């Protein structure tokens, strides 16, 4: 795969997988310290995740333009591999050597928001400025009533499907609901011997199944943080996945393999559809041109709630920065409508500002539109009702692990749905109780 494709696919990968840590790991890392580095109020140190070297030109021009408008400031850009970011930022926050601005996702950011690591942006950014961003996206970076992050780039999943394989199974259009997906899964398996789709239940991988519960109407947690998923809706959702697996309509590998396996199977022509971002069209074209030729885009599959999932990358300002004004100025410049448009065009992502989303690039198809262009328009349309389905909260990775482990036990016939949900409720409430303990 060409480097550009790997880098762009990496954007989607890090957003899908997230950067969760357990509470124990968090405390261990925070216990580590290092000498405080000396900074002055003329420097803005900015950390991103795995954007070099693909976007060197973009950031070079961006920083040059910002420094021209702010001659009293110098931006120092540092790019960190996404796999190393969680350890580096936790250590730097603990040692009070954090950058002035850092690029993270809301789920991981919330782990530190609960410990007061971030600047409260409600006290620093006016409502007028905040209103430039999509409200549902801005709210994704709120924790206990306070804004801790400024939204940057976004992705919403779409369905990329193999038109030829669906036709072989006698299916005329891609499913858009989980109910329709079950029918398609059965028909593809029985008519072609292949599988309709792959969704991972590996606990440390994609949160797609966790999000599917919400889309099916499951309330995951109560207001006090205790389990709410042991409900009639929870039973129905667990039974949905149990049926698909036990009927043989899902590959057995879903218990152990991650989302990357879905990508591999789709490119090999063994899978009828895959949930991913629009940028995946370029990857298919590079790796499997024959499959790309029969690939089309459809909206994200959802449940009876109609909810659409969005992945958010934001920028945050550590509370201990010596240059909060400079950090805010650069963050707002980075995420202003013009610069968001430029980055979206370079990275094939979506913007978080209303003005950018209304640009013809996200609204109109040209005469020579390609499937990736159609996917971009479709993805942008979904933003009107998209939301972060798993709100920022501490230990969300533990919640996913508990639910996935118990759902796996159901699929393997080791537990009934009712027992699995009761066990998951007990396990999660034990964690919630320890978090709420004085």
N, C-alpha and C positions, 0 to 999 in steps of 0.2 A: 504494500500500500504506500503511495507517495506520502512524503512528510506532511504536506498540506492537509491531506485527508485525515491522517492520523491525528494531527493537531486539532482539526475541527471536530472530529469524532470525539476527541478527548474532552472538549467542552461539554458535549452532551453526557459523556460517561461520568464525569465528576459531578454533574448536577443530578444524575439519576442515582448514583451510588451514595452521594452525600459524604459527610465527614464525621459521623457519630462516634462518640466515645462513651464508655460506661462511666458512672460516677467515680468508681474506684480508680480508673485510669486517670480521670481528670485530676483527682486529688493528688495522685502520685506525681504527675507532671508538674502541677502547680507547686509542689514542695521543692522542686528543683529551682535553683537560682543561679544567676550569673552576674558579673559586675555591670552596673548601670553604664550605658554609653552616654557620652556627652553630645547633646544636640543643641542647636540654637534656633531661634525663632525665624530664621531666614530660609530654613530647609524644610521641605515636605517629603518625608520618606514614604513611598507608596509601594505596597506589596501586591502582586497579582499571582494568579495560579496558572502556571503552564501556558503562558501566552507567547513566550519567546521560542524560536525566532520568527514565527509566522507573522506576528503583528509588530515587529520592530519598527517598520516604516510608519505605521499608523501612530504608535506611541511617540516616536521621534517627532513627528509633525505636531501632534497634540501638545506635547510638553513644550515645544518651541513656541507655539502660539500662546500657551498659558503664561509662560515666562515673559513674553513680549508685553502682555497685558498687565503682568505683575512683576516688574523689574526688581522689586525688593525680595522676591522669592525664587528659590531654586528647587526643582523637583528631582528627587533621586528615586529612580524606578528600579525595583528589585523583583525579579520573577522567581517564584518558588515552585518546585514540582508539587503537583497537587497531593501526592502521597506523603510528602514531608510537611505540608503546611500545618496540619493540626498540632504536631509536636512543636514546631518552631514558634507558632503564635502563642501556644499555651506557655511555653517556657519564657518567651519574651514578655508576656503580660505579667507573669509571676515575678520576673526580675525587673519589671518596670523599664524594659528596653524595647517595648513594642514600637512598630512603625507609627507614623502619624495617620496613615490611612491604609486599610487592608481590604482585600477582595475575598469575601467568604460567602457561604450560603446561609439562609436563615436558620436551618436546623442546627448546624454546628455553632453558629453565632449565639443561639439561645443558651447553650451550655455556659457561656461566659456572661451573658446578659444577666443571668440569675445571681451572679457574683459582682455585679456592678462594674464590669470591666469596660463598658462602652459609654461614650458621651451620650447624655440624654438629648436627642436632637430636637425634641419639642421645645426645649429652652433656647435653641440656637437657630432654628430654621422656621420662618414664618409660615402661617397657614396658607398664604398666597403662593409661596414657593412650593409647599407640599402638594397643593392642588394641581400642579403641573403634571404630577405622576398619577398613574392609574390608582384609584383609591384602594381597590382590592389587593393590588400589588404592594403599595406602601404598607398596608396593614399586616402583610406577611412578615414584616420586620418590626413587629411590636411585641413587647414582653411585659406582662403585668402593667399594661396601660401606658407604657413608654416606648417611643420610637428609638430604636437603636441602630438602624441601618437605612441607607439611601438606596433605592432599587437601581440596578444597572441593566444587565441584559437578561433575557428570559427565553425559555423554550416551552412550547406545549407539544405534547405527544400528538402525532397523527397515526393513522394506520397506513402502512405501505403494503399493498397486496399484489400477488401474482395473478394477473387477470386470466392467464392461460390455465393455471392450475384450478382456479375456481370454476372456470368454464368446463374443464374436464369433469369436475364433480357435479355439474349441472346447476351451478350457482351463478346468477346474473349480476349481483352486486355485493359489495363487501358489507359485513354486518356493522351496525352502528350502536347496538346495545348488547349487553351480556346475554340477554334472552336469545337474541338472534345468533350470537356467537356460539351458543351451545348447539343449535341446529346445524350451523355451518361445520362445527367441529365433528359432529357425527357423520355428516354427509361426505366431507372430504376424506375422512378416515375410511369409510365404507366403500366409497367409489374409486379412490385413487391409491389407498394403502399408505398415504402420507398423512401428515398432520396439518391441521389448520393453523395452529399457533403454539407458542411456547411462552410460558410465564413462570419465572423462577420463584421457588420457595426456599432458596438458600438464604439463611437469616441475615448474612452480612452483605447481601447484594441489593438488588432493586427493591424499592418499596411499592411496586406496582400493585401487588396483591393487597397490601395494606390500604392503599388508596382505593382499590376496587370495593373494599368493604364500605367505605364512606360513600362511594358512588351508588352502592346498593341500599343505602339508607341506614347504615350502622352508625350510631354515635359511639365513638371510641371511649371517651372519658367524660366524667361528670365535671362540673365546675370546680369541685374540690380536688380534682386530679385522680379520683378513684375510677375503677373500671366501670364502664357503661355498656361494654360490648356484649355482655352475657344477657342477650335480649332476643325476642322473636326475630328481629332483623339479623342479629348475629347468627342465630341458628340457620336461617335461610341462606345466608352468605356462605357459611361453612358447608352446608349441604350442596350448594351449587358447585363448589370446587371439588367436593367429595365425589359427586356424580361424574364430572368430567374425567377425573383421574381413574376412578374404579371402572368406568365403562371403557377405558383404554383410548380415550380421545385426546389425551395429553401424553407427551413422551415421558417415560419413567425418569428421565434425566432431570426433570424439573425440581426434584428433591435435592439434587446435589450440584447442578450446574447453574452458572449465573446467566445474566442477560446476554453476555457475549455469545453464548451457545445459540440463542435465537438468531443472532446476526449470521452466524456461520451456517445454520440450517437453511435460512432464507436464501442466502447467496448460493447455496448448493442446490436450490430448487426443491428442497424437502419440506418446506414450510409455506403455507399459502399466504400468511400475513404476519407482519411484525409491527409492534408498537415502538415508534422511535421518533426522531426529529426529522424535519425536512432535509437537513444536510446529509442524511444517509443516502439520498439519491446519488450524490456524487461518489460516495464510497462504493455503491453497487456498480455504477458505471465503470469505475476503475477496476474492481475485482471480478465482476461477473456481468459483462456487457450483455450476454444473452438474457439473463434474468432482468437486467435493467430495461431491456426492450419491451418486456411484458409487465413492468411494474407501474402501478398507478397509486394515487393518493386518495384516502378517504378520511373522514373526521375521526377524532378520538372515540374509542368505544367507551360507553358510560352505562350507568344503571338507570333505574327509574327516577332517580333524583335529577338526572340531566347534568350533574356536576362535571366540570372539566378540570383536570389537573394542570397546574403550571409549575415549572421549576424556576426559581429565582436566584440570581447571583446579585449580591449587593456590595456596597462599600461601607466600612465602619470606621469610626474614629475612637481609638482607645482613650479612656478617661484621663490617663496620665500624660497625654501628649503635651509638649511644651508649646505647640503651635496650633491650637484648635481653630483659630480664624483662617490660617493658611490651608489647613486640611479641609475645612468646610468649603472654602473658595475653590480648591482644586476638585473636590468631590462633585460640586455643583457644575463645574465646567466640564468635567468628564462625562456627566450624565445629562447635559443640556440637550435639547432636541436635535440640533445640528450634529453634534458629536455622536449621539446615539444612532442617528441615521447612518453616519459614516461607518461606525463599528458594525452595525447590523448588516450592512452591505458587504463588509469585509469578512465577517464571521458567519453569516447566514443565521443570525439569531433574531430575536424580537426585541423591540424597545419597551421601556417602561414609562415613557412620557406620551401623553395624549396627542400632542402635536405631531410627534414623529409617526405614531401609528396611523394618523390620518394622511400621511404622505402617499402619493400615488404608487410608490414602490410597494406598499403593503395593501393597496386597494385595487389596483388595475393590472390586468394582464396585457402584455404587448402582443403584437401579431405573431411573433416567433416564440411564444412562451413554451418552455420546457416543463416536464413533470416537476422539477424542483421549484419552478416559479409558481405553479399551481399549488404545490404543497405550502409554499410560503404564504400565499393569500389565504388558504384554508386555515393555516395555523394562526395567522393574525386575526381572522374572524372569530376564532375560539376565545380570544383574550377577553371579549366582552363579558363572558360568563365564567371565565377561568378563575381559579383560586388555589392557594396552597392548601391542599386537602388535609395535610398533617401539620397542624399549627406548630410554631416554634415552642418547644418545651424541653425541659431537661429529661434525659434518659429515654428519648423517643426510640433510640436503637434497642434498648431493652424491651420496650413495648413490642417492636417488630419481632424481635427474637422469640419472645414468649408466645405471641400469636402464631408465628410461623412454625415453631416447634410443636405446638399443640395441633395445628392444622395438619402437619405432616403425620402426626400420630393417627389422626382421623383417616387420612388418605390410605395409610398402611393397615387400617383395620385394628389398630391397637387401642383406640378409645372411641367411644361414641361421641357424637357432636356435643351432646349435653355435658358429658364428663369433661371433655376437652375445654369447653368454654368456662366451666366452673373452675377447673385447675388453673387456667390462664388468669381468671379473675383473682383467684387467691394469690397467685405469684405476683401479679402486678400490684395488687393492693398492699402487699408486704413492702414492695419498693416505694410506693407512694407514701406509705406510712413513715418510712425512714426518712424520706425527703421532707416531710412536713413536721418531723419531730423537732422540738426546740433545741 
